[in-house]
Amino acid sequence: MFKIDSWANPEYLWLLLLIPLLVAWYWFRYRNSSPGMRYSALKGFEGVKQTLKTRLTHLLFVLRMLALALLIVALARPQSVSSKQNVSIEGIDIVLALDVSSSMLARDFRPDRLEAAKDIASDFMSKRPNDRVGLVIFSGEAFTQVPLTTDHAMIKTMFSDIKSGMIEDGTAIGDGLATAVSRLKDSKAISKVIILLTDGVNNAGSVDPLSGAELAKLYGIRVYTIGIGTEGYAPYPVQTPFGTQMQQMKVQIDEDLLRKIAEETGGEYFRATDNKKLKKIFEQIDKMEKSKIDIQEFKKKHEMFFPFALAAFLLFLIEMSLRYLYFKRLP
């Protein structure tokens, strides 16, 4: 009936311990206080029923204890709190531009570069429920795999469908970047971010990577670039007449280009040489790009002592009325 959120004077509630003490005192006082009279025989009293007044002998004490309990509760000043929250979430729009060229099948990551990037990037995006995220894949050309959305479950499913060889082979970094920019240019988000992950050198496409960086800068988009691949040589699966065999191939990443793209747009360049390092890079980006949540909270306390005080007064009034009108004792 009453929703009590707090007490202004909770120390008064200790007075409720008086109730069981008073009940014990009352019981010890009146347990043997019934008056007695001696009669030669009780036959004349057979069939005499107990009156209502007799049955209600202890009602006065019960009413007084209830009134006292309610009065103590009123003194403790119970309060209800009504609150209103205006939550404004300024989310970040993030597009991952992922290289799916054949070189991403190199086994210097477990199980390979592409699968490692998919797993770690998917985990990164699933931990950002307030952000819209999108996915662009590129190799010799680029296209949008997932437009900006808050449906993170759907994105996780689409990640599992990404395979090397889906599109023409090559490394069109500029096209991948430009496609990602096109997904973000009309965004109204407070922060717009592209995470571009590649393991090669720009050798395909129609857009110059630095032109793509200038375009990103024009629209206020920050680009974080990640070069993925170990130092030196990496094992790469090659199809031969004798089946798939591993060959050592030189790792070539245009770090200067990726660094320039990041610097031009206010982002940062990272180099991932194994799964652990790649995971730490995404954790670092996650810390740098946090959604801003502004909460305006209004609280108003309402005093609730009056109903308890009123109930105590009414019970006390009823008790006094019964005591001096119905249970009145004659001298």
C-alpha positions as CSV (number, residue, x, y, z in Angstrom):
1,M,0.0,0.0,0.0
2,F,2.8,2.4,1.0
3,K,6.0,2.5,-0.9
4,I,8.7,3.6,1.5
5,D,12.1,4.5,-0.1
6,S,13.8,6.1,2.9
7,W,13.5,7.3,6.5
8,A,14.3,10.9,7.7
9,N,14.8,9.8,11.3
10,P,15.4,6.0,11.2
11,E,16.8,6.0,14.8
12,Y,13.2,6.3,16.1
13,L,12.5,2.8,14.8
14,W,14.4,1.4,17.7
15,L,11.5,2.4,19.8
16,L,9.5,-0.4,18.2
17,L,11.4,-2.7,20.6
18,L,9.3,-1.3,23.4
19,I,6.2,-3.0,21.9
20,P,7.2,-6.6,22.8
21,L,8.5,-5.4,26.2
22,L,5.1,-3.8,27.0
23,V,3.3,-6.9,25.7
24,A,5.4,-9.1,28.1
25,W,4.7,-6.7,31.0
26,Y,0.9,-6.8,30.2
27,W,0.9,-10.6,30.1
28,F,2.7,-11.0,33.4
29,R,0.6,-8.4,35.1
30,Y,-2.8,-9.7,34.1
31,R,-2.3,-13.5,33.8
32,N,-3.4,-14.1,37.4
33,S,-5.4,-10.9,38.0
34,S,-8.9,-12.4,37.4
35,P,-11.1,-11.8,40.4
36,G,-12.6,-14.8,42.3
37,M,-15.7,-15.5,44.4
38,R,-16.6,-18.6,46.4
39,Y,-19.9,-20.3,45.9
40,S,-21.3,-23.4,47.5
41,A,-22.3,-24.7,44.1
42,L,-21.8,-23.7,40.4
43,K,-25.1,-25.3,39.2
44,G,-26.8,-22.0,38.9
45,F,-24.2,-20.7,36.5
46,E,-24.4,-23.5,34.1
47,G,-25.3,-22.4,30.6
48,V,-24.2,-18.8,31.2
49,K,-22.5,-17.6,28.0
50,Q,-19.4,-15.3,27.9
51,T,-20.4,-11.8,27.1
52,L,-19.0,-9.7,24.2
53,K,-17.4,-7.3,26.7
54,T,-15.6,-10.2,28.3
55,R,-14.3,-11.5,25.0
56,L,-13.0,-8.1,24.2
57,T,-11.2,-7.6,27.5
58,H,-7.7,-7.2,25.9
59,L,-8.9,-5.1,22.9
60,L,-8.0,-1.8,24.6
61,F,-4.4,-2.9,25.1
62,V,-4.1,-4.1,21.5
63,L,-5.4,-0.8,20.1
64,R,-3.0,1.1,22.3
65,M,0.0,-1.0,21.1
66,L,-1.1,-0.5,17.5
67,A,-1.4,3.2,18.0
68,L,2.0,3.4,19.7
69,A,3.6,1.4,16.8
70,L,2.1,3.7,14.2
71,L,3.2,6.8,16.1
72,I,6.8,5.5,16.3
73,V,6.7,4.9,12.5
74,A,5.4,8.5,12.0
75,L,8.2,9.9,14.2
76,A,10.7,8.1,12.0
77,R,9.3,10.1,9.0
78,P,8.9,7.6,6.2
79,Q,9.5,9.1,2.7
80,S,8.9,8.1,-0.8
81,V,11.1,9.3,-3.6
82,S,9.9,10.1,-7.1
83,S,12.6,10.4,-9.6
84,K,12.9,11.4,-13.3
85,Q,15.8,10.6,-15.5
86,N,16.5,12.2,-18.9
87,V,19.2,10.0,-20.4
88,S,20.9,11.3,-23.5
89,I,23.3,8.8,-25.1
90,E,25.7,10.3,-27.6
91,G,26.8,7.1,-29.4
92,I,29.7,6.6,-31.7
93,D,29.3,5.3,-35.2
94,I,32.0,2.8,-36.1
95,V,32.7,1.2,-39.4
96,L,35.3,-1.6,-39.6
97,A,37.0,-1.8,-43.0
98,L,38.4,-5.4,-43.2
99,D,40.9,-6.7,-45.7
100,V,39.8,-10.1,-47.0
101,S,42.5,-10.6,-49.6
102,S,44.1,-14.0,-50.0
103,S,47.2,-12.9,-48.0
104,M,44.9,-12.7,-45.0
105,L,45.0,-16.5,-44.9
106,A,48.6,-16.5,-43.7
107,R,49.1,-18.6,-40.6
108,D,51.2,-16.3,-38.4
109,F,47.9,-15.7,-36.5
110,R,45.7,-18.5,-35.1
111,P,44.1,-20.0,-37.0
112,D,44.9,-17.4,-39.7
113,R,44.9,-13.6,-40.0
114,L,41.4,-13.3,-41.3
115,E,39.7,-15.5,-38.7
116,A,41.7,-13.9,-35.8
117,A,40.6,-10.4,-37.1
118,K,37.0,-11.5,-37.4
119,D,36.8,-13.0,-33.9
120,I,38.5,-10.1,-32.1
121,A,36.7,-7.4,-34.0
122,S,33.3,-9.1,-33.5
123,D,34.0,-9.3,-29.7
124,F,35.0,-5.6,-29.7
125,M,31.8,-4.5,-31.4
126,S,29.6,-6.7,-29.2
127,K,30.8,-4.9,-26.1
128,R,29.6,-1.5,-27.5
129,P,25.8,-1.8,-27.2
130,N,25.3,2.0,-27.4
131,D,27.1,2.4,-30.7
132,R,26.0,1.9,-34.3
133,V,28.5,-0.3,-36.1
134,G,29.0,-1.2,-39.7
135,L,31.2,-3.5,-41.7
136,V,33.0,-2.9,-45.1
137,I,35.1,-5.6,-46.7
138,F,37.7,-5.1,-49.4
139,S,40.4,-6.8,-51.4
140,G,40.6,-6.0,-55.1
141,E,37.4,-4.0,-54.7
142,A,35.2,-3.0,-51.8
143,F,31.6,-3.2,-50.7
144,T,29.4,-2.8,-47.6
145,Q,28.8,-6.1,-45.8
146,V,26.7,-4.5,-43.1
147,P,25.4,-0.9,-43.0
148,L,25.4,1.1,-39.7
149,T,23.1,-0.7,-37.2
150,T,22.6,-1.4,-33.5
151,D,21.7,-5.0,-34.2
152,H,24.9,-6.5,-32.9
153,A,23.6,-10.1,-33.1
154,M,23.1,-9.7,-36.8
155,I,26.6,-8.3,-37.2
156,K,28.1,-11.2,-35.3
157,T,26.3,-13.5,-37.8
158,M,27.5,-11.6,-40.8
159,F,31.1,-11.8,-39.5
160,S,30.9,-15.6,-39.7
161,D,30.0,-15.4,-43.4
162,I,33.1,-13.5,-44.4
163,K,35.5,-15.5,-46.4
164,S,38.6,-14.7,-48.4
165,G,37.8,-15.0,-52.1
166,M,34.4,-13.4,-51.8
167,I,35.5,-10.7,-54.2
168,E,38.3,-10.1,-56.6
169,D,41.7,-10.5,-55.1
170,G,44.0,-7.6,-54.5
171,T,44.5,-4.9,-51.8
172,A,42.4,-1.8,-52.6
173,I,43.0,0.2,-49.4
174,G,41.7,3.4,-50.9
175,D,38.5,1.8,-52.1
176,G,37.9,0.2,-48.7
177,L,38.5,3.5,-46.9
178,A,36.3,5.5,-49.3
179,T,33.4,3.0,-49.0
180,A,33.6,3.2,-45.2
181,V,33.6,7.0,-45.4
182,S,30.4,6.9,-47.6
183,R,28.7,5.0,-44.8
184,L,29.6,7.6,-42.2
185,K,29.5,10.9,-44.1
186,D,25.8,11.6,-43.3
187,S,26.0,10.4,-39.7
188,K,24.8,12.7,-36.9
189,A,26.8,10.9,-34.2
190,I,29.1,12.9,-31.9
191,S,32.0,10.8,-33.0
192,K,32.6,8.9,-36.3
193,V,35.3,6.3,-36.5
194,I,36.8,3.9,-39.1
195,I,39.0,1.0,-38.1
196,L,40.9,-0.1,-41.2
197,L,42.6,-3.4,-40.9
198,T,44.9,-4.7,-43.7
199,D,48.0,-6.8,-44.1
200,G,49.3,-5.5,-47.5
201,V,50.2,-2.8,-49.8
202,N,47.7,-0.8,-51.9
203,N,47.8,-2.4,-55.4
204,A,44.3,-2.2,-56.7
205,G,41.2,0.0,-56.8
206,S,40.3,3.4,-58.2
207,V,40.7,5.6,-55.1
208,D,44.0,6.8,-53.8
209,P,44.3,5.9,-50.1
210,L,45.5,9.4,-49.2
211,S,42.6,10.9,-51.1
212,G,40.3,8.7,-49.0
213,A,42.0,10.0,-45.9
214,E,41.4,13.6,-47.0
215,L,37.7,12.7,-47.6
216,A,37.5,11.2,-44.1
217,K,39.0,14.3,-42.6
218,L,36.5,16.5,-44.5
219,Y,33.6,14.7,-42.8
220,G,35.2,14.7,-39.4
221,I,35.9,10.9,-39.4
222,R,38.7,9.6,-37.4
223,V,40.6,6.6,-38.9
224,Y,42.5,4.0,-36.8
225,T,44.7,1.9,-39.0
226,I,46.0,-1.6,-38.1
227,G,48.7,-3.4,-40.0
228,I,48.3,-7.1,-39.3
229,G,51.2,-9.5,-39.8
230,T,54.3,-10.7,-38.2
231,E,57.8,-9.4,-38.9
232,G,59.8,-10.9,-41.7
233,Y,58.2,-14.1,-43.2
234,A,54.9,-15.8,-42.4
235,P,53.6,-19.3,-43.4
236,Y,51.1,-19.1,-46.2
237,P,48.9,-22.0,-47.5
238,V,49.6,-22.7,-51.2
239,Q,47.6,-25.2,-53.4
240,T,49.9,-27.6,-55.1
241,P,49.4,-30.9,-57.1
242,F,50.2,-32.6,-53.8
243,G,47.6,-30.7,-51.8
244,T,47.8,-27.7,-49.6
245,Q,51.4,-26.9,-48.5
246,M,52.8,-24.1,-46.3
247,Q,55.3,-21.8,-47.8
248,Q,57.1,-18.9,-46.2
249,M,56.2,-15.6,-47.8
250,K,57.6,-12.2,-47.0
251,V,55.2,-9.9,-45.0
252,Q,54.8,-6.6,-46.8
253,I,52.7,-3.9,-45.0
254,D,52.8,-0.3,-46.2
255,E,53.2,1.1,-42.7
256,D,54.1,4.6,-43.9
257,L,50.8,4.8,-45.8
258,L,48.7,3.5,-42.9
259,R,50.5,5.9,-40.5
260,K,49.8,8.9,-42.8
261,I,46.1,8.0,-43.1
262,A,45.8,7.8,-39.3
263,E,47.7,11.1,-38.8
264,E,45.7,12.9,-41.4
265,T,42.4,12.1,-39.7
266,G,43.4,12.4,-36.1
267,G,43.5,8.7,-35.5
268,E,46.4,6.3,-34.7
269,Y,48.4,3.5,-36.4
270,F,48.9,0.2,-34.8
271,R,50.9,-2.9,-35.7
272,A,49.6,-6.3,-34.7
273,T,52.1,-9.2,-34.9
274,D,50.0,-11.9,-33.1
275,N,46.5,-12.6,-31.7
276,K,47.4,-11.2,-28.3
277,K,48.7,-7.9,-29.7
278,L,45.7,-7.5,-32.0
279,K,43.3,-8.0,-29.0
280,K,45.2,-5.4,-27.0
281,I,44.9,-2.9,-29.9
282,F,41.1,-3.3,-30.0
283,E,41.0,-2.9,-26.2
284,Q,43.0,0.3,-26.6
285,I,40.7,1.7,-29.3
286,D,37.8,0.8,-27.1
287,K,39.2,2.9,-24.2
288,M,39.8,5.8,-26.5
289,E,36.4,5.8,-28.2
290,K,33.9,5.6,-25.4
291,S,30.2,6.6,-25.7
292,K,29.3,9.7,-23.7
293,I,26.2,9.3,-21.5
294,D,24.7,12.4,-19.9
295,I,22.1,11.7,-17.3
296,Q,20.0,14.4,-15.7
297,E,18.4,13.0,-12.6
298,F,15.7,14.7,-10.6
299,K,14.6,13.4,-7.2
300,K,11.8,14.6,-5.0
301,K,11.0,13.3,-1.6
302,H,7.5,13.0,-0.3
303,E,6.7,12.9,3.4
304,M,4.5,9.9,4.3
305,F,4.3,10.3,8.1
306,F,0.8,11.8,8.0
307,P,-1.2,8.6,7.2
308,F,0.6,6.8,10.0
309,A,0.1,9.7,12.5
310,L,-3.6,9.9,11.5
311,A,-4.1,6.2,11.9
312,A,-2.4,6.3,15.3
313,F,-4.7,9.2,16.4
314,L,-7.8,7.4,15.2
315,L,-6.8,4.2,17.0
316,F,-6.1,6.1,20.2
317,L,-9.4,7.9,19.9
318,I,-11.2,4.6,19.4
319,E,-9.4,3.1,22.4
320,M,-10.3,6.1,24.7
321,S,-13.9,6.0,23.5
322,L,-14.3,2.3,24.3
323,R,-12.5,2.7,27.6
324,Y,-14.7,5.4,29.0
325,L,-18.0,4.5,27.2
326,Y,-18.2,0.8,26.6
327,F,-15.7,-0.6,29.1
328,K,-16.4,2.0,31.8
329,R,-16.0,0.7,35.3
330,L,-18.1,1.8,38.2
331,P,-16.5,2.4,41.5
